[in-house]
Amino acid sequence: MVKGGFPFPMLSDAGGKIGTIYGVYDEAGGVDIRGRFIIDPDGVVQAVEMLTPPVGRKVSESIRQLQAFQHVRATKGAEVCPAGWEPGKPVLKVGPDLAGNVWKVWKPDE
């Protein structure tokens, strides 16, 4: 949990208006299907996660993904975060030399 709360907006959709727009409103049940949308400052949806009620969410994974998207945005796309990336771990430098060589450059166990 982030001390003092989340440093980004979150919302509840009691009337289903937003859920209808994003295609997650269950009209018969009158509720939204559990969903998480990461939307960047330009209004572009960067990530979507949908879960049915029997499976819970992992807040730390949502925060990790937010941090990864923030890192990529801060570097203007010059650096990307590979699978399983954690803050402080190596990133990949985007460029022609990376094509076909990701596994030579990225060492996830190091």
C-alpha positions in Angstrom: 0.0 0.0 0.0 1.2 3.5 -0.8 1.6 5.6 2.4 -1.2 8.1 2.6 -3.2 6.4 -0.2 -2.8 6.0 -3.9 -1.0 8.9 -5.7 -3.4 8.5 -8.7 -7.1 8.7 -9.3 -9.4 5.8 -8.7 -13.1 5.7 -9.1 -16.3 3.8 -8.3 -19.0 3.4 -10.9 -22.3 2.8 -9.0 -24.5 3.7 -11.9 -22.6 1.7 -14.5 -22.0 4.6 -16.9 -18.3 4.2 -17.1 -18.5 0.4 -17.1 -20.9 0.6 -20.1 -18.3 2.7 -22.0 -15.5 0.3 -21.3 -17.7 -2.8 -21.9 -17.6 -4.2 -18.4 -21.1 -3.4 -17.1 -23.2 -6.4 -16.4 -26.7 -5.0 -17.0 -28.5 -8.1 -15.7 -26.6 -8.0 -12.4 -26.5 -4.2 -12.3 -22.8 -4.2 -11.5 -19.5 -3.7 -13.2 -17.2 -6.7 -13.7 -14.1 -6.2 -11.7 -11.7 -4.3 -13.9 -8.6 -2.3 -13.7 -7.7 0.2 -16.5 -4.4 2.1 -16.5 -5.0 5.2 -18.5 -2.0 7.5 -19.2 -2.1 11.3 -18.9 -3.0 11.6 -22.6 -6.2 9.5 -22.1 -4.7 6.4 -23.8 -5.6 3.0 -22.2 -2.3 1.3 -21.5 -3.4 -1.8 -19.6 -6.6 -3.6 -18.8 -7.2 -6.4 -16.3 -10.6 -8.2 -15.9 -11.3 -10.6 -13.0 -14.4 -12.4 -12.0 -15.4 -12.2 -8.3 -13.9 -15.5 -7.2 -10.3 -14.3 -8.0 -8.9 -11.4 -6.1 -6.6 -8.7 -7.3 -3.0 -8.1 -6.2 -2.5 -4.4 -5.5 1.3 -4.7 -5.6 1.1 -5.9 -9.2 -1.0 -2.9 -10.2 1.5 -0.6 -8.5 4.4 -2.3 -10.3 2.7 -1.9 -13.6 2.0 1.8 -12.9 5.7 2.3 -12.1 6.7 0.6 -15.3 4.4 2.7 -17.4 5.6 5.8 -15.6 9.3 4.8 -16.3 8.6 4.2 -20.0 6.8 7.6 -20.2 9.6 9.4 -18.3 12.2 8.1 -20.8 9.9 9.0 -23.7 10.0 5.3 -24.8 13.8 5.1 -25.0 13.7 2.5 -22.3 11.2 -0.3 -21.8 10.5 -2.6 -18.9 10.8 -6.3 -19.7 8.5 -9.0 -18.2 8.7 -9.2 -14.5 10.5 -5.9 -14.2 10.7 -4.3 -10.8 11.7 -0.7 -9.9 15.5 -0.5 -9.7 16.0 -3.5 -12.0 17.6 -3.3 -15.5 15.5 -1.9 -18.3 16.0 -2.4 -22.1 17.3 0.4 -24.3 15.1 0.6 -27.4 17.0 0.5 -30.7 17.8 -1.6 -33.8 20.5 -3.5 -31.9 17.8 -4.9 -29.6 15.8 -6.5 -32.3 16.4 -10.3 -32.2 18.8 -9.9 -29.3 16.6 -9.3 -26.3 17.6 -12.6 -24.7 21.3 -11.7 -25.1 20.8 -8.3 -23.4 18.1 -9.1 -20.8 19.2 -11.4 -17.9 16.1 -11.7 -15.7 17.9 -13.8 -13.0 20.7 -11.3 -12.4 
